[in-house]
Amino acid sequence: MLPLTVAEALDHAGRFPLAVMVVPIRAKAKSFAQARKLGVMLDKKTALRVMPVAYLPKDAACPALAADGLCQIHDAKPLRCRAMPFFAWRDEADQSDLLVPRPGWACDVSTNAPAVYDGGRILDRDAYDAELHALQDQAPVLRAYAERLLPMAPGLAQTLTGLAAKPMGGEVYLGFSTLLRRLGEVDKAAVARAQLTVLAQWARQGDAGYQRNLAGFMAEMERLAG
């Protein structure tokens, strides 16, 4: 899943199938402090990351990739892509494991590669700072959205509490329409119509759970599209 800012989700509503991902972070996790600052508290021991995401089936290629594997929207690609492998939802001192090379990495990981992280500090930090500032700016909007939604959906809070108790954690995906309805002066019908086209393109892909979620997301968007 590709985390997006709220602004990016709206800008790319005609490109990515959208959802809202909610991830419980337990108090003992290294990333708890950052999640508490940027997200919302579920209870005294659990913070929630609340993020718009490009909701793609597992192992699906990014729809913004060209046939040669290069990004077709490089000049407008999301901050999450630009900040990789660093992640602003985690504290700057909690980034070292993200630098462990993974299969398929095309970047230079040899001893001749330039240093990017040292002593818990990001050295080339423009992209990380840009993502962090965007998350800070939108935090009040997402916090208000979550604080209003949770009391209205007791089953959601119960599910998140259960995921927080699991060793490997987990996440919940909600329809982007639940956030779109709360976004002030936005042409909600236009965004919903753009999303309906994209969601229809992905409706037959992924596993049964993914298809079921997309069917629900489409029904919600149809009501907003008018």
Biotite code that builds the C-alpha atoms (Angstrom):
import biotite.structure as struc

atoms = struc.array([
    struc.Atom([0.000, 0.000, 0.000], chain_id="A", res_id=1, res_name="MET", atom_name="CA", element="C"),
    struc.Atom([1.241, 3.458, -0.888], chain_id="A", res_id=2, res_name="LEU", atom_name="CA", element="C"),
    struc.Atom([0.540, 6.037, 1.844], chain_id="A", res_id=3, res_name="PRO", atom_name="CA", element="C"),
    struc.Atom([-0.560, 9.411, 0.475], chain_id="A", res_id=4, res_name="LEU", atom_name="CA", element="C"),
    struc.Atom([-1.210, 12.804, 1.957], chain_id="A", res_id=5, res_name="THR", atom_name="CA", element="C"),
    struc.Atom([-4.805, 14.017, 1.848], chain_id="A", res_id=6, res_name="VAL", atom_name="CA", element="C"),
    struc.Atom([-3.880, 16.506, -0.887], chain_id="A", res_id=7, res_name="ALA", atom_name="CA", element="C"),
    struc.Atom([-2.164, 13.790, -2.940], chain_id="A", res_id=8, res_name="GLU", atom_name="CA", element="C"),
    struc.Atom([-5.145, 11.469, -2.600], chain_id="A", res_id=9, res_name="ALA", atom_name="CA", element="C"),
    struc.Atom([-7.407, 14.169, -4.020], chain_id="A", res_id=10, res_name="LEU", atom_name="CA", element="C"),
    struc.Atom([-4.926, 15.032, -6.790], chain_id="A", res_id=11, res_name="ASP", atom_name="CA", element="C"),
    struc.Atom([-4.570, 11.370, -7.811], chain_id="A", res_id=12, res_name="HIS", atom_name="CA", element="C"),
    struc.Atom([-8.213, 10.342, -7.417], chain_id="A", res_id=13, res_name="ALA", atom_name="CA", element="C"),
    struc.Atom([-8.316, 9.598, -11.138], chain_id="A", res_id=14, res_name="GLY", atom_name="CA", element="C"),
    struc.Atom([-5.230, 7.366, -10.986], chain_id="A", res_id=15, res_name="ARG", atom_name="CA", element="C"),
    struc.Atom([-5.157, 5.324, -7.753], chain_id="A", res_id=16, res_name="PHE", atom_name="CA", element="C"),
    struc.Atom([-7.939, 3.351, -6.058], chain_id="A", res_id=17, res_name="PRO", atom_name="CA", element="C"),
    struc.Atom([-8.143, 5.064, -2.682], chain_id="A", res_id=18, res_name="LEU", atom_name="CA", element="C"),
    struc.Atom([-8.829, 3.927, 0.862], chain_id="A", res_id=19, res_name="ALA", atom_name="CA", element="C"),
    struc.Atom([-8.020, 5.034, 4.389], chain_id="A", res_id=20, res_name="VAL", atom_name="CA", element="C"),
    struc.Atom([-5.638, 2.743, 6.269], chain_id="A", res_id=21, res_name="MET", atom_name="CA", element="C"),
    struc.Atom([-5.760, 2.706, 10.070], chain_id="A", res_id=22, res_name="VAL", atom_name="CA", element="C"),
    struc.Atom([-2.849, 1.048, 11.873], chain_id="A", res_id=23, res_name="VAL", atom_name="CA", element="C"),
    struc.Atom([-2.744, 0.559, 15.659], chain_id="A", res_id=24, res_name="PRO", atom_name="CA", element="C"),
    struc.Atom([0.660, 1.232, 17.246], chain_id="A", res_id=25, res_name="ILE", atom_name="CA", element="C"),
    struc.Atom([1.246, -0.073, 20.768], chain_id="A", res_id=26, res_name="ARG", atom_name="CA", element="C"),
    struc.Atom([2.895, 2.079, 23.436], chain_id="A", res_id=27, res_name="ALA", atom_name="CA", element="C"),
    struc.Atom([5.986, -0.140, 23.573], chain_id="A", res_id=28, res_name="LYS", atom_name="CA", element="C"),
    struc.Atom([6.707, 0.251, 19.850], chain_id="A", res_id=29, res_name="ALA", atom_name="CA", element="C"),
    struc.Atom([9.509, 2.599, 18.808], chain_id="A", res_id=30, res_name="LYS", atom_name="CA", element="C"),
    struc.Atom([7.157, 4.433, 16.461], chain_id="A", res_id=31, res_name="SER", atom_name="CA", element="C"),
    struc.Atom([4.505, 5.065, 19.149], chain_id="A", res_id=32, res_name="PHE", atom_name="CA", element="C"),
    struc.Atom([5.663, 8.607, 19.970], chain_id="A", res_id=33, res_name="ALA", atom_name="CA", element="C"),
    struc.Atom([5.463, 9.699, 16.339], chain_id="A", res_id=34, res_name="GLN", atom_name="CA", element="C"),
    struc.Atom([2.102, 7.989, 15.856], chain_id="A", res_id=35, res_name="ALA", atom_name="CA", element="C"),
    struc.Atom([0.781, 9.814, 18.924], chain_id="A", res_id=36, res_name="ARG", atom_name="CA", element="C"),
    struc.Atom([1.936, 13.163, 17.501], chain_id="A", res_id=37, res_name="LYS", atom_name="CA", element="C"),
    struc.Atom([0.642, 12.647, 13.969], chain_id="A", res_id=38, res_name="LEU", atom_name="CA", element="C"),
    struc.Atom([-2.300, 10.330, 14.569], chain_id="A", res_id=39, res_name="GLY", atom_name="CA", element="C"),
    struc.Atom([-4.964, 9.833, 17.199], chain_id="A", res_id=40, res_name="VAL", atom_name="CA", element="C"),
    struc.Atom([-5.143, 7.895, 20.454], chain_id="A", res_id=41, res_name="MET", atom_name="CA", element="C"),
    struc.Atom([-7.395, 4.847, 20.524], chain_id="A", res_id=42, res_name="LEU", atom_name="CA", element="C"),
    struc.Atom([-6.779, 4.386, 24.244], chain_id="A", res_id=43, res_name="ASP", atom_name="CA", element="C"),
    struc.Atom([-3.978, 5.156, 26.688], chain_id="A", res_id=44, res_name="LYS", atom_name="CA", element="C"),
    struc.Atom([-1.778, 2.397, 25.285], chain_id="A", res_id=45, res_name="LYS", atom_name="CA", element="C"),
    struc.Atom([-2.547, 2.561, 21.566], chain_id="A", res_id=46, res_name="THR", atom_name="CA", element="C"),
    struc.Atom([-2.026, 5.276, 18.958], chain_id="A", res_id=47, res_name="ALA", atom_name="CA", element="C"),
    struc.Atom([-3.480, 5.074, 15.456], chain_id="A", res_id=48, res_name="LEU", atom_name="CA", element="C"),
    struc.Atom([-1.820, 5.947, 12.177], chain_id="A", res_id=49, res_name="ARG", atom_name="CA", element="C"),
    struc.Atom([-4.594, 7.238, 9.930], chain_id="A", res_id=50, res_name="VAL", atom_name="CA", element="C"),
    struc.Atom([-3.460, 7.502, 6.314], chain_id="A", res_id=51, res_name="MET", atom_name="CA", element="C"),
    struc.Atom([-5.059, 7.833, 2.896], chain_id="A", res_id=52, res_name="PRO", atom_name="CA", element="C"),
    struc.Atom([-3.490, 5.141, 0.711], chain_id="A", res_id=53, res_name="VAL", atom_name="CA", element="C"),
    struc.Atom([-3.399, 3.921, -2.849], chain_id="A", res_id=54, res_name="ALA", atom_name="CA", element="C"),
    struc.Atom([-5.277, 0.668, -2.195], chain_id="A", res_id=55, res_name="TYR", atom_name="CA", element="C"),
    struc.Atom([-3.774, -1.884, -4.560], chain_id="A", res_id=56, res_name="LEU", atom_name="CA", element="C"),
    struc.Atom([-3.942, -5.694, -4.562], chain_id="A", res_id=57, res_name="PRO", atom_name="CA", element="C"),
    struc.Atom([-0.998, -7.499, -3.020], chain_id="A", res_id=58, res_name="LYS", atom_name="CA", element="C"),
    struc.Atom([1.976, -7.652, -5.431], chain_id="A", res_id=59, res_name="ASP", atom_name="CA", element="C"),
    struc.Atom([0.251, -5.360, -7.960], chain_id="A", res_id=60, res_name="ALA", atom_name="CA", element="C"),
    struc.Atom([2.493, -3.029, -9.928], chain_id="A", res_id=61, res_name="ALA", atom_name="CA", element="C"),
    struc.Atom([2.047, 0.679, -9.330], chain_id="A", res_id=62, res_name="CYS", atom_name="CA", element="C"),
    struc.Atom([-0.346, 2.041, -11.998], chain_id="A", res_id=63, res_name="PRO", atom_name="CA", element="C"),
    struc.Atom([1.981, 5.038, -12.453], chain_id="A", res_id=64, res_name="ALA", atom_name="CA", element="C"),
    struc.Atom([4.800, 2.848, -13.798], chain_id="A", res_id=65, res_name="LEU", atom_name="CA", element="C"),
    struc.Atom([5.593, 2.836, -17.504], chain_id="A", res_id=66, res_name="ALA", atom_name="CA", element="C"),
    struc.Atom([6.386, -0.336, -19.445], chain_id="A", res_id=67, res_name="ALA", atom_name="CA", element="C"),
    struc.Atom([10.096, 0.216, -18.798], chain_id="A", res_id=68, res_name="ASP", atom_name="CA", element="C"),
    struc.Atom([9.499, 0.251, -15.030], chain_id="A", res_id=69, res_name="GLY", atom_name="CA", element="C"),
    struc.Atom([10.096, 3.996, -14.654], chain_id="A", res_id=70, res_name="LEU", atom_name="CA", element="C"),
    struc.Atom([7.675, 6.423, -13.022], chain_id="A", res_id=71, res_name="CYS", atom_name="CA", element="C"),
    struc.Atom([5.354, 8.216, -15.437], chain_id="A", res_id=72, res_name="GLN", atom_name="CA", element="C"),
    struc.Atom([4.516, 10.946, -12.911], chain_id="A", res_id=73, res_name="ILE", atom_name="CA", element="C"),
    struc.Atom([8.016, 11.648, -11.619], chain_id="A", res_id=74, res_name="HIS", atom_name="CA", element="C"),
    struc.Atom([7.490, 15.411, -11.337], chain_id="A", res_id=75, res_name="ASP", atom_name="CA", element="C"),
    struc.Atom([4.261, 14.910, -9.375], chain_id="A", res_id=76, res_name="ALA", atom_name="CA", element="C"),
    struc.Atom([4.931, 11.631, -7.604], chain_id="A", res_id=77, res_name="LYS", atom_name="CA", element="C"),
    struc.Atom([3.838, 11.314, -3.952], chain_id="A", res_id=78, res_name="PRO", atom_name="CA", element="C"),
    struc.Atom([6.068, 12.410, -1.089], chain_id="A", res_id=79, res_name="LEU", atom_name="CA", element="C"),
    struc.Atom([6.106, 8.810, 0.162], chain_id="A", res_id=80, res_name="ARG", atom_name="CA", element="C"),
    struc.Atom([7.908, 7.751, -3.026], chain_id="A", res_id=81, res_name="CYS", atom_name="CA", element="C"),
    struc.Atom([10.357, 10.633, -2.772], chain_id="A", res_id=82, res_name="ARG", atom_name="CA", element="C"),
    struc.Atom([11.218, 9.976, 0.870], chain_id="A", res_id=83, res_name="ALA", atom_name="CA", element="C"),
    struc.Atom([11.878, 6.254, 0.448], chain_id="A", res_id=84, res_name="MET", atom_name="CA", element="C"),
    struc.Atom([13.343, 4.358, 2.172], chain_id="A", res_id=85, res_name="PRO", atom_name="CA", element="C"),
    struc.Atom([12.806, 6.745, 5.090], chain_id="A", res_id=86, res_name="PHE", atom_name="CA", element="C"),
    struc.Atom([9.329, 7.008, 6.594], chain_id="A", res_id=87, res_name="PHE", atom_name="CA", element="C"),
    struc.Atom([8.133, 10.148, 8.374], chain_id="A", res_id=88, res_name="ALA", atom_name="CA", element="C"),
    struc.Atom([5.541, 8.226, 10.384], chain_id="A", res_id=89, res_name="TRP", atom_name="CA", element="C"),
    struc.Atom([8.536, 6.879, 12.309], chain_id="A", res_id=90, res_name="ARG", atom_name="CA", element="C"),
    struc.Atom([10.896, 8.934, 14.448], chain_id="A", res_id=91, res_name="ASP", atom_name="CA", element="C"),
    struc.Atom([14.101, 9.963, 12.720], chain_id="A", res_id=92, res_name="GLU", atom_name="CA", element="C"),
    struc.Atom([16.158, 7.827, 15.130], chain_id="A", res_id=93, res_name="ALA", atom_name="CA", element="C"),
    struc.Atom([14.037, 4.757, 14.226], chain_id="A", res_id=94, res_name="ASP", atom_name="CA", element="C"),
    struc.Atom([14.968, 4.388, 10.552], chain_id="A", res_id=95, res_name="GLN", atom_name="CA", element="C"),
    struc.Atom([18.027, 2.115, 10.403], chain_id="A", res_id=96, res_name="SER", atom_name="CA", element="C"),
    struc.Atom([16.144, -1.133, 9.684], chain_id="A", res_id=97, res_name="ASP", atom_name="CA", element="C"),
    struc.Atom([14.539, 0.510, 6.627], chain_id="A", res_id=98, res_name="LEU", atom_name="CA", element="C"),
    struc.Atom([18.007, 0.699, 5.047], chain_id="A", res_id=99, res_name="LEU", atom_name="CA", element="C"),
    struc.Atom([18.554, -3.075, 5.010], chain_id="A", res_id=100, res_name="VAL", atom_name="CA", element="C"),
    struc.Atom([18.760, -3.977, 1.274], chain_id="A", res_id=101, res_name="PRO", atom_name="CA", element="C"),
    struc.Atom([15.719, -5.821, -0.083], chain_id="A", res_id=102, res_name="ARG", atom_name="CA", element="C"),
    struc.Atom([15.386, -8.014, -3.194], chain_id="A", res_id=103, res_name="PRO", atom_name="CA", element="C"),
    struc.Atom([14.848, -5.875, -6.261], chain_id="A", res_id=104, res_name="GLY", atom_name="CA", element="C"),
    struc.Atom([16.539, -2.734, -4.959], chain_id="A", res_id=105, res_name="TRP", atom_name="CA", element="C"),
    struc.Atom([18.258, -0.931, -7.825], chain_id="A", res_id=106, res_name="ALA", atom_name="CA", element="C"),
    struc.Atom([20.059, 1.641, -5.682], chain_id="A", res_id=107, res_name="CYS", atom_name="CA", element="C"),
    struc.Atom([23.761, 1.477, -4.870], chain_id="A", res_id=108, res_name="ASP", atom_name="CA", element="C"),
    struc.Atom([24.295, -0.386, -1.579], chain_id="A", res_id=109, res_name="VAL", atom_name="CA", element="C"),
    struc.Atom([28.024, -0.923, -2.010], chain_id="A", res_id=110, res_name="SER", atom_name="CA", element="C"),
    struc.Atom([30.700, 0.491, 0.281], chain_id="A", res_id=111, res_name="THR", atom_name="CA", element="C"),
    struc.Atom([31.170, 3.248, -2.321], chain_id="A", res_id=112, res_name="ASN", atom_name="CA", element="C"),
    struc.Atom([27.596, 4.485, -1.974], chain_id="A", res_id=113, res_name="ALA", atom_name="CA", element="C"),
    struc.Atom([27.177, 7.933, -0.395], chain_id="A", res_id=114, res_name="PRO", atom_name="CA", element="C"),
    struc.Atom([26.149, 7.989, 3.261], chain_id="A", res_id=115, res_name="ALA", atom_name="CA", element="C"),
    struc.Atom([22.478, 8.821, 3.855], chain_id="A", res_id=116, res_name="VAL", atom_name="CA", element="C"),
    struc.Atom([22.055, 8.009, 7.566], chain_id="A", res_id=117, res_name="TYR", atom_name="CA", element="C"),
    struc.Atom([24.451, 8.290, 10.470], chain_id="A", res_id=118, res_name="ASP", atom_name="CA", element="C"),
    struc.Atom([24.033, 8.226, 14.228], chain_id="A", res_id=119, res_name="GLY", atom_name="CA", element="C"),
    struc.Atom([20.244, 8.241, 14.016], chain_id="A", res_id=120, res_name="GLY", atom_name="CA", element="C"),
    struc.Atom([20.212, 11.285, 11.726], chain_id="A", res_id=121, res_name="ARG", atom_name="CA", element="C"),
    struc.Atom([19.084, 11.485, 8.102], chain_id="A", res_id=122, res_name="ILE", atom_name="CA", element="C"),
    struc.Atom([21.784, 13.274, 6.135], chain_id="A", res_id=123, res_name="LEU", atom_name="CA", element="C"),
    struc.Atom([19.979, 13.983, 2.848], chain_id="A", res_id=124, res_name="ASP", atom_name="CA", element="C"),
    struc.Atom([16.748, 15.056, 4.469], chain_id="A", res_id=125, res_name="ARG", atom_name="CA", element="C"),
    struc.Atom([14.797, 17.281, 2.080], chain_id="A", res_id=126, res_name="ASP", atom_name="CA", element="C"),
    struc.Atom([12.276, 14.597, 1.066], chain_id="A", res_id=127, res_name="ALA", atom_name="CA", element="C"),
    struc.Atom([11.867, 13.284, 4.622], chain_id="A", res_id=128, res_name="TYR", atom_name="CA", element="C"),
    struc.Atom([11.279, 16.790, 5.975], chain_id="A", res_id=129, res_name="ASP", atom_name="CA", element="C"),
    struc.Atom([8.776, 17.543, 3.215], chain_id="A", res_id=130, res_name="ALA", atom_name="CA", element="C"),
    struc.Atom([6.795, 14.415, 4.069], chain_id="A", res_id=131, res_name="GLU", atom_name="CA", element="C"),
    struc.Atom([6.980, 15.117, 7.810], chain_id="A", res_id=132, res_name="LEU", atom_name="CA", element="C"),
    struc.Atom([5.766, 18.706, 7.403], chain_id="A", res_id=133, res_name="HIS", atom_name="CA", element="C"),
    struc.Atom([2.876, 17.539, 5.207], chain_id="A", res_id=134, res_name="ALA", atom_name="CA", element="C"),
    struc.Atom([1.874, 14.963, 7.831], chain_id="A", res_id=135, res_name="LEU", atom_name="CA", element="C"),
    struc.Atom([2.052, 17.605, 10.568], chain_id="A", res_id=136, res_name="GLN", atom_name="CA", element="C"),
    struc.Atom([-0.075, 20.027, 8.549], chain_id="A", res_id=137, res_name="ASP", atom_name="CA", element="C"),
    struc.Atom([-2.823, 17.501, 7.867], chain_id="A", res_id=138, res_name="GLN", atom_name="CA", element="C"),
    struc.Atom([-2.787, 15.865, 11.327], chain_id="A", res_id=139, res_name="ALA", atom_name="CA", element="C"),
    struc.Atom([-5.643, 18.020, 12.723], chain_id="A", res_id=140, res_name="PRO", atom_name="CA", element="C"),
    struc.Atom([-7.901, 17.026, 9.814], chain_id="A", res_id=141, res_name="VAL", atom_name="CA", element="C"),
    struc.Atom([-7.249, 13.310, 10.157], chain_id="A", res_id=142, res_name="LEU", atom_name="CA", element="C"),
    struc.Atom([-7.441, 13.455, 13.943], chain_id="A", res_id=143, res_name="ARG", atom_name="CA", element="C"),
    struc.Atom([-10.853, 15.140, 13.802], chain_id="A", res_id=144, res_name="ALA", atom_name="CA", element="C"),
    struc.Atom([-12.014, 12.572, 11.227], chain_id="A", res_id=145, res_name="TYR", atom_name="CA", element="C"),
    struc.Atom([-10.918, 9.610, 13.381], chain_id="A", res_id=146, res_name="ALA", atom_name="CA", element="C"),
    struc.Atom([-12.249, 11.065, 16.622], chain_id="A", res_id=147, res_name="GLU", atom_name="CA", element="C"),
    struc.Atom([-15.660, 11.512, 15.013], chain_id="A", res_id=148, res_name="ARG", atom_name="CA", element="C"),
    struc.Atom([-15.650, 8.126, 13.287], chain_id="A", res_id=149, res_name="LEU", atom_name="CA", element="C"),
    struc.Atom([-14.585, 5.864, 16.170], chain_id="A", res_id=150, res_name="LEU", atom_name="CA", element="C"),
    struc.Atom([-17.553, 6.532, 18.484], chain_id="A", res_id=151, res_name="PRO", atom_name="CA", element="C"),
    struc.Atom([-19.907, 5.944, 15.541], chain_id="A", res_id=152, res_name="MET", atom_name="CA", element="C"),
    struc.Atom([-18.309, 2.576, 14.728], chain_id="A", res_id=153, res_name="ALA", atom_name="CA", element="C"),
    struc.Atom([-17.750, 0.633, 17.972], chain_id="A", res_id=154, res_name="PRO", atom_name="CA", element="C"),
    struc.Atom([-16.932, -2.475, 15.975], chain_id="A", res_id=155, res_name="GLY", atom_name="CA", element="C"),
    struc.Atom([-14.018, -0.640, 14.360], chain_id="A", res_id=156, res_name="LEU", atom_name="CA", element="C"),
    struc.Atom([-12.547, 0.330, 17.729], chain_id="A", res_id=157, res_name="ALA", atom_name="CA", element="C"),
    struc.Atom([-12.928, -3.258, 18.925], chain_id="A", res_id=158, res_name="GLN", atom_name="CA", element="C"),
    struc.Atom([-11.188, -4.600, 15.811], chain_id="A", res_id=159, res_name="THR", atom_name="CA", element="C"),
    struc.Atom([-8.297, -2.156, 16.198], chain_id="A", res_id=160, res_name="LEU", atom_name="CA", element="C"),
    struc.Atom([-7.898, -3.073, 19.858], chain_id="A", res_id=161, res_name="THR", atom_name="CA", element="C"),
    struc.Atom([-7.694, -6.727, 18.858], chain_id="A", res_id=162, res_name="GLY", atom_name="CA", element="C"),
    struc.Atom([-5.081, -6.011, 16.194], chain_id="A", res_id=163, res_name="LEU", atom_name="CA", element="C"),
    struc.Atom([-3.003, -4.004, 18.646], chain_id="A", res_id=164, res_name="ALA", atom_name="CA", element="C"),
    struc.Atom([-2.849, -7.052, 20.915], chain_id="A", res_id=165, res_name="ALA", atom_name="CA", element="C"),
    struc.Atom([-1.467, -9.298, 18.171], chain_id="A", res_id=166, res_name="LYS", atom_name="CA", element="C"),
    struc.Atom([2.345, -9.745, 17.989], chain_id="A", res_id=167, res_name="PRO", atom_name="CA", element="C"),
    struc.Atom([2.396, -8.808, 14.287], chain_id="A", res_id=168, res_name="MET", atom_name="CA", element="C"),
    struc.Atom([-0.267, -6.125, 14.565], chain_id="A", res_id=169, res_name="GLY", atom_name="CA", element="C"),
    struc.Atom([-2.368, -5.417, 11.477], chain_id="A", res_id=170, res_name="GLY", atom_name="CA", element="C"),
    struc.Atom([-4.412, -2.731, 9.781], chain_id="A", res_id=171, res_name="GLU", atom_name="CA", element="C"),
    struc.Atom([-7.966, -1.865, 8.768], chain_id="A", res_id=172, res_name="VAL", atom_name="CA", element="C"),
    struc.Atom([-8.999, -0.345, 5.429], chain_id="A", res_id=173, res_name="TYR", atom_name="CA", element="C"),
    struc.Atom([-11.927, 2.055, 5.240], chain_id="A", res_id=174, res_name="LEU", atom_name="CA", element="C"),
    struc.Atom([-13.571, 3.592, 2.207], chain_id="A", res_id=175, res_name="GLY", atom_name="CA", element="C"),
    struc.Atom([-12.049, 6.920, 1.183], chain_id="A", res_id=176, res_name="PHE", atom_name="CA", element="C"),
    struc.Atom([-15.588, 8.312, 1.057], chain_id="A", res_id=177, res_name="SER", atom_name="CA", element="C"),
    struc.Atom([-15.656, 8.266, 4.875], chain_id="A", res_id=178, res_name="THR", atom_name="CA", element="C"),
    struc.Atom([-12.872, 10.859, 4.834], chain_id="A", res_id=179, res_name="LEU", atom_name="CA", element="C"),
    struc.Atom([-13.975, 12.677, 1.694], chain_id="A", res_id=180, res_name="LEU", atom_name="CA", element="C"),
    struc.Atom([-17.287, 13.588, 3.372], chain_id="A", res_id=181, res_name="ARG", atom_name="CA", element="C"),
    struc.Atom([-15.312, 15.485, 6.045], chain_id="A", res_id=182, res_name="ARG", atom_name="CA", element="C"),
    struc.Atom([-13.065, 17.514, 3.754], chain_id="A", res_id=183, res_name="LEU", atom_name="CA", element="C"),
    struc.Atom([-14.616, 20.957, 3.755], chain_id="A", res_id=184, res_name="GLY", atom_name="CA", element="C"),
    struc.Atom([-14.582, 22.824, 0.452], chain_id="A", res_id=185, res_name="GLU", atom_name="CA", element="C"),
    struc.Atom([-13.790, 19.937, -1.870], chain_id="A", res_id=186, res_name="VAL", atom_name="CA", element="C"),
    struc.Atom([-15.847, 19.026, -4.941], chain_id="A", res_id=187, res_name="ASP", atom_name="CA", element="C"),
    struc.Atom([-16.845, 15.699, -3.457], chain_id="A", res_id=188, res_name="LYS", atom_name="CA", element="C"),
    struc.Atom([-18.996, 14.632, -6.393], chain_id="A", res_id=189, res_name="ALA", atom_name="CA", element="C"),
    struc.Atom([-16.138, 15.196, -8.865], chain_id="A", res_id=190, res_name="ALA", atom_name="CA", element="C"),
    struc.Atom([-13.682, 13.228, -6.713], chain_id="A", res_id=191, res_name="VAL", atom_name="CA", element="C"),
    struc.Atom([-16.246, 10.442, -6.301], chain_id="A", res_id=192, res_name="ALA", atom_name="CA", element="C"),
    struc.Atom([-16.836, 10.220, -10.054], chain_id="A", res_id=193, res_name="ARG", atom_name="CA", element="C"),
    struc.Atom([-13.081, 10.023, -10.690], chain_id="A", res_id=194, res_name="ALA", atom_name="CA", element="C"),
    struc.Atom([-12.790, 7.290, -8.076], chain_id="A", res_id=195, res_name="GLN", atom_name="CA", element="C"),
    struc.Atom([-15.650, 5.263, -9.499], chain_id="A", res_id=196, res_name="LEU", atom_name="CA", element="C"),
    struc.Atom([-13.840, 4.987, -12.822], chain_id="A", res_id=197, res_name="THR", atom_name="CA", element="C"),
    struc.Atom([-10.627, 3.847, -11.149], chain_id="A", res_id=198, res_name="VAL", atom_name="CA", element="C"),
    struc.Atom([-12.310, 1.455, -8.709], chain_id="A", res_id=199, res_name="LEU", atom_name="CA", element="C"),
    struc.Atom([-14.137, -0.197, -11.592], chain_id="A", res_id=200, res_name="ALA", atom_name="CA", element="C"),
    struc.Atom([-10.805, -0.857, -13.303], chain_id="A", res_id=201, res_name="GLN", atom_name="CA", element="C"),
    struc.Atom([-9.553, -2.775, -10.240], chain_id="A", res_id=202, res_name="TRP", atom_name="CA", element="C"),
    struc.Atom([-12.810, -4.459, -9.261], chain_id="A", res_id=203, res_name="ALA", atom_name="CA", element="C"),
    struc.Atom([-11.924, -7.873, -10.743], chain_id="A", res_id=204, res_name="ARG", atom_name="CA", element="C"),
    struc.Atom([-8.339, -7.957, -9.472], chain_id="A", res_id=205, res_name="GLN", atom_name="CA", element="C"),
    struc.Atom([-6.890, -9.140, -6.185], chain_id="A", res_id=206, res_name="GLY", atom_name="CA", element="C"),
    struc.Atom([-8.308, -11.753, -3.844], chain_id="A", res_id=207, res_name="ASP", atom_name="CA", element="C"),
    struc.Atom([-11.899, -12.125, -2.647], chain_id="A", res_id=208, res_name="ALA", atom_name="CA", element="C"),
    struc.Atom([-11.338, -9.825, 0.327], chain_id="A", res_id=209, res_name="GLY", atom_name="CA", element="C"),
    struc.Atom([-9.944, -7.083, -1.889], chain_id="A", res_id=210, res_name="TYR", atom_name="CA", element="C"),
    struc.Atom([-12.820, -7.384, -4.342], chain_id="A", res_id=211, res_name="GLN", atom_name="CA", element="C"),
    struc.Atom([-15.343, -7.310, -1.502], chain_id="A", res_id=212, res_name="ARG", atom_name="CA", element="C"),
    struc.Atom([-13.787, -4.131, -0.099], chain_id="A", res_id=213, res_name="ASN", atom_name="CA", element="C"),
    struc.Atom([-13.772, -2.463, -3.498], chain_id="A", res_id=214, res_name="LEU", atom_name="CA", element="C"),
    struc.Atom([-17.444, -3.302, -4.016], chain_id="A", res_id=215, res_name="ALA", atom_name="CA", element="C"),
    struc.Atom([-18.225, -1.564, -0.732], chain_id="A", res_id=216, res_name="GLY", atom_name="CA", element="C"),
    struc.Atom([-16.049, 1.417, -1.615], chain_id="A", res_id=217, res_name="PHE", atom_name="CA", element="C"),
    struc.Atom([-17.811, 1.768, -4.971], chain_id="A", res_id=218, res_name="MET", atom_name="CA", element="C"),
    struc.Atom([-21.257, 1.716, -3.375], chain_id="A", res_id=219, res_name="ALA", atom_name="CA", element="C"),
    struc.Atom([-20.204, 4.491, -0.984], chain_id="A", res_id=220, res_name="GLU", atom_name="CA", element="C"),
    struc.Atom([-18.727, 6.577, -3.815], chain_id="A", res_id=221, res_name="MET", atom_name="CA", element="C"),
    struc.Atom([-21.859, 6.179, -5.914], chain_id="A", res_id=222, res_name="GLU", atom_name="CA", element="C"),
    struc.Atom([-23.872, 7.897, -3.187], chain_id="A", res_id=223, res_name="ARG", atom_name="CA", element="C"),
    struc.Atom([-21.410, 10.815, -3.170], chain_id="A", res_id=224, res_name="LEU", atom_name="CA", element="C"),
    struc.Atom([-21.228, 11.043, -6.966], chain_id="A", res_id=225, res_name="ALA", atom_name="CA", element="C"),
    struc.Atom([-24.944, 11.806, -7.122], chain_id="A", res_id=226, res_name="GLY", atom_name="CA", element="C"),
])
